[in-house]
Amino acid sequence: MSAITKKFTPEIDAKLYDEFVAVAEQNGQTKRHVLEQALRFYMRNVVPSQHLVRPEVMDAFEQSVARNRELLQRLAK
């Protein structure tokens, strides 16, 4: 059973397109395969990491909580 597909025609940087085509050809893959793999990687690896809090932000938050613990406890009551 074949997958349902969607056709779209994005405009991308010409040099990037040339690199993309060269990679597909060098690896004996179709442009579709390379593009799908790139999109899959981006959606599974890049997008989720954009939602992570940077360590320095968490450090600042933890320091603020420690510094204001008494006030936060009073406010919680």
SEMAR-789538 format. One record per residue: z, y, x of N, C-alpha, C in turn; residue number from 1; residue in three letters. Coordinates in nm, 4 decimals. Atoms other than C-alpha are relative to their C-alpha. Layout:
SEMAR-789538
<<Z Y X> <Z Y X> <Z Y X> NUM 'ALA'>
...
//
This chain:
SEMAR-789538
<<0.0000 -0.1177 0.0840> <0.0000 0.0000 0.0000> <0.0000 0.1241 0.0885> 1 'MET'>
<<0.0078 -0.1186 -0.0842> <-0.1018 0.3319 0.1523> <0.0897 0.1116 -0.0524> 2 'SER'>
<<-0.0877 -0.1114 0.0364> <0.1188 0.6404 0.1549> <-0.0784 0.1082 -0.0735> 3 'ALA'>
<<0.0613 -0.1148 0.0663> <0.0478 0.9322 -0.0710> <-0.0085 0.1121 0.1020> 4 'ILE'>
<<0.0172 -0.1065 -0.0991> <-0.0908 1.2175 0.1353> <-0.0241 0.1333 -0.0680> 5 'THR'>
<<0.0258 -0.1368 0.0427> <-0.1211 1.5945 0.1009> <-0.0864 0.0643 0.1057> 6 'LYS'>
<<0.0865 -0.0669 -0.0952> <-0.3950 1.7965 0.2601> <0.0426 0.1468 0.0105> 7 'LYS'>
<<-0.0271 -0.1417 -0.0217> <-0.3160 2.1333 0.4164> <-0.0722 0.0444 0.1260> 8 'PHE'>
<<0.0771 -0.0507 -0.1138> <-0.4934 2.3549 0.6648> <0.0701 0.1214 0.0616> 9 'THR'>
<<-0.0703 -0.1115 -0.0635> <-0.2568 2.5605 0.8766> <-0.0847 0.0647 0.1094> 10 'PRO'>
<<0.0604 -0.0669 -0.1151> <-0.3784 2.8179 1.1245> <0.1058 0.0056 0.1081> 11 'GLU'>
<<-0.0950 -0.0012 -0.1109> <-0.2131 2.7759 1.4629> <-0.0665 0.0614 0.1221> 12 'ILE'>
<<0.0474 -0.0561 -0.1260> <-0.2443 2.9233 1.8088> <-0.1084 -0.0909 0.0594> 13 'ASP'>
<<0.1148 0.0767 -0.0511> <-0.5756 2.8153 1.9660> <0.0372 -0.0864 0.1201> 14 'ALA'>
<<-0.0395 0.0792 -0.1180> <-0.4188 2.7038 2.2962> <0.0860 -0.1189 -0.0409> 15 'LYS'>
<<-0.0855 0.1083 0.0479> <-0.1561 2.4999 2.1139> <-0.0845 -0.1083 -0.0668> 16 'LEU'>
<<0.0890 0.0959 0.0650> <-0.4289 2.3369 1.9049> <-0.0750 -0.0833 0.1044> 17 'TYR'>
<<0.0725 0.0722 -0.1053> <-0.6259 2.2479 2.2182> <0.0907 -0.1019 0.0691> 18 'ASP'>
<<-0.0955 0.0938 -0.0612> <-0.3139 2.0905 2.3737> <0.0258 -0.1180 -0.0929> 19 'GLU'>
<<-0.0248 0.1008 0.1023> <-0.2468 1.9024 2.0518> <-0.1140 -0.1017 -0.0055> 20 'PHE'>
<<0.1178 0.0881 0.0037> <-0.6019 1.7605 2.0414> <-0.0068 -0.0826 0.1281> 21 'VAL'>
<<0.0049 0.0716 -0.1278> <-0.5868 1.6690 2.4114> <0.1034 -0.1121 0.0044> 22 'ALA'>
<<-0.1046 0.1029 0.0022> <-0.2587 1.4803 2.3641> <-0.0433 -0.1174 -0.0872> 23 'VAL'>
<<0.0458 0.1069 0.0897> <-0.4005 1.2866 2.0718> <-0.1075 -0.0848 0.0681> 24 'ALA'>
<<0.1097 0.0722 -0.0663> <-0.7133 1.1960 2.2676> <0.0509 -0.0825 0.1174> 25 'GLU'>
<<-0.0537 0.0703 -0.1167> <-0.5222 1.1019 2.5847> <0.0770 -0.1255 -0.0399> 26 'GLN'>
<<-0.0814 0.1129 0.0440> <-0.2966 0.8709 2.3862> <-0.0737 -0.0928 -0.0954> 27 'ASN'>
<<0.0771 0.0841 0.0910> <-0.5738 0.7236 2.1740> <0.0538 0.0041 -0.1421> 28 'GLY'>
<<-0.0582 -0.0150 0.1334> <-0.4082 0.8583 1.8607> <-0.0815 0.1002 -0.0806> 29 'GLN'>
<<0.0670 -0.0981 0.0835> <-0.5403 1.0510 1.5668> <0.0816 0.1296 -0.0009> 30 'THR'>
<<-0.0721 -0.1274 0.0120> <-0.4545 1.4169 1.5225> <0.1042 -0.0094 -0.1103> 31 'LYS'>
<<-0.0949 0.0164 0.1097> <-0.2908 1.3201 1.1964> <0.1278 -0.0680 0.0477> 32 'ARG'>
<<-0.1171 0.0729 -0.0493> <-0.0616 1.0723 1.3703> <0.0890 0.0901 0.0864> 33 'HIS'>
<<-0.0775 -0.0877 -0.0894> <0.0441 1.3233 1.6384> <0.0703 0.1087 -0.0815> 34 'VAL'>
<<-0.0597 -0.1053 0.0821> <0.1042 1.5955 1.3799> <0.1141 -0.0546 -0.0852> 35 'LEU'>
<<-0.1065 0.0596 0.0805> <0.3064 1.3660 1.1538> <0.1222 -0.0326 0.0853> 36 'GLU'>
<<-0.1117 0.0311 -0.0898> <0.5166 1.2510 1.4499> <0.0748 0.1279 0.0392> 37 'GLN'>
<<-0.0625 -0.1267 -0.0381> <0.5782 1.6110 1.5556> <0.0817 0.0573 -0.1160> 38 'ALA'>
<<-0.0727 -0.0497 0.1174> <0.6781 1.7135 1.2024> <0.1238 -0.0838 -0.0274> 39 'LEU'>
<<-0.1136 0.0888 0.0211> <0.9010 1.4080 1.1661> <0.1121 0.0314 0.1003> 40 'ARG'>
<<-0.0991 -0.0320 -0.1037> <1.0755 1.4877 1.4977> <0.0690 0.1321 -0.0324> 41 'PHE'>
<<-0.0550 -0.1319 0.0311> <1.1221 1.8518 1.3990> <0.0981 -0.0081 -0.1177> 42 'TYR'>
<<-0.0840 0.0082 0.1195> <1.2636 1.7683 1.0558> <0.1286 -0.0806 0.0242> 43 'MET'>
<<-0.1162 0.0866 -0.0232> <1.5011 1.4986 1.1860> <0.0903 0.0482 0.1123> 44 'ARG'>
<<-0.0798 -0.0368 -0.1174> <1.6155 1.6574 1.5122> <0.0259 0.1496 0.0134> 45 'ASN'>
<<-0.0161 -0.1432 -0.0201> <1.5600 2.0307 1.5207> <0.0706 0.0648 -0.1183> 46 'VAL'>
<<-0.0574 -0.0638 0.1183> <1.6409 2.1315 1.1645> <0.1502 -0.0282 -0.0126> 47 'VAL'>
<<-0.1443 0.0225 0.0114> <1.9810 1.9559 1.1504> <0.0813 0.0723 0.1070> 48 'PRO'>
<<-0.0760 -0.0661 -0.1071> <2.0844 2.1047 1.4846> <0.0112 0.1498 -0.0228> 49 'SER'>
<<-0.0085 -0.1428 0.0294> <2.0175 2.4543 1.3496> <0.1192 0.0323 -0.0887> 50 'GLN'>
<<-0.1123 -0.0209 0.0892> <2.3075 2.4049 1.1107> <0.1343 -0.0253 0.0682> 51 'HIS'>
<<-0.1225 0.0232 -0.0740> <2.5618 2.3283 1.3798> <0.0563 0.1329 0.0489> 52 'LEU'>
<<-0.0650 -0.1205 -0.0498> <2.8129 2.5885 1.4876> <0.0075 -0.0080 0.1516> 53 'VAL'>
<<-0.0071 -0.0037 -0.1463> <2.7892 2.6938 1.8504> <0.1452 -0.0153 0.0455> 54 'ARG'>
<<-0.1369 0.0228 -0.0491> <3.0954 2.5881 2.0576> <0.0796 0.1292 0.0180> 55 'PRO'>
<<-0.0734 -0.1244 -0.0214> <3.1847 2.9478 2.1469> <0.0447 0.0628 -0.1319> 56 'GLU'>
<<-0.0401 -0.0504 0.1310> <3.1948 3.0374 1.7771> <0.1218 -0.0772 -0.0487> 57 'VAL'>
<<-0.1159 0.0809 0.0397> <3.4303 2.7465 1.7044> <0.1231 0.0361 0.0826> 58 'MET'>
<<-0.1129 -0.0402 -0.0853> <3.6494 2.8468 2.0017> <0.0614 0.1300 -0.0500> 59 'ASP'>
<<-0.0487 -0.1288 0.0496> <3.6770 3.2026 1.8695> <0.0722 -0.0181 -0.1333> 60 'ALA'>
<<-0.0644 0.0271 0.1295> <3.7582 3.0717 1.5206> <0.1370 -0.0626 0.0205> 61 'PHE'>
<<-0.1271 0.0678 -0.0247> <4.0308 2.8404 1.6519> <0.1032 0.0951 0.0605> 62 'GLU'>
<<-0.0909 -0.0987 -0.0588> <4.1819 3.1215 1.8603> <0.0502 0.0965 -0.1075> 63 'GLN'>
<<-0.0375 -0.0899 0.1087> <4.1827 3.3488 1.5560> <0.1006 -0.0661 -0.0933> 64 'SER'>
<<-0.0931 0.0723 0.0868> <4.3529 3.0832 1.3434> <0.1359 -0.0115 0.0681> 65 'VAL'>
<<-0.1264 0.0128 -0.0733> <4.6165 3.0253 1.6127> <0.0726 0.1346 0.0060> 66 'ALA'>
<<-0.0583 -0.1344 -0.0122> <4.6726 3.3991 1.6551> <0.0558 0.0486 -0.1341> 67 'ARG'>
<<-0.0389 -0.0492 0.1325> <4.7050 3.4561 1.2794> <0.0620 -0.1083 -0.0882> 68 'ASN'>
<<-0.0529 0.1132 0.0763> <4.8726 3.1287 1.1767> <0.1046 0.0410 -0.1023> 69 'ARG'>
<<-0.1073 -0.0403 0.0924> <5.1799 3.2933 1.0218> <-0.0566 0.0759 -0.1205> 70 'GLU'>
<<0.0624 -0.0748 0.1080> <4.9738 3.5379 0.8179> <-0.0785 -0.0935 -0.0929> 71 'LEU'>
<<0.0785 0.0937 0.0806> <4.7423 3.2595 0.7025> <0.0907 -0.0885 -0.0860> 72 'LEU'>
<<-0.0935 0.0830 0.0774> <5.0393 3.0475 0.5926> <0.0601 0.0799 -0.1159> 73 'GLN'>
<<-0.0525 -0.0852 0.1077> <5.1852 3.3399 0.3939> <-0.1051 0.0222 -0.1082> 74 'ARG'>
<<0.1065 -0.0212 0.0968> <4.8494 3.4047 0.2305> <-0.0263 -0.1259 -0.0822> 75 'LEU'>
<<0.0228 0.1266 0.0697> <4.8181 3.0365 0.1392> <0.1026 -0.0242 -0.1098> 76 'ALA'>
<<-0.1046 0.0158 0.1031> <5.1441 3.0579 -0.0606> <-0.0362 0.0859 -0.1155> 77 'LYS'>
//
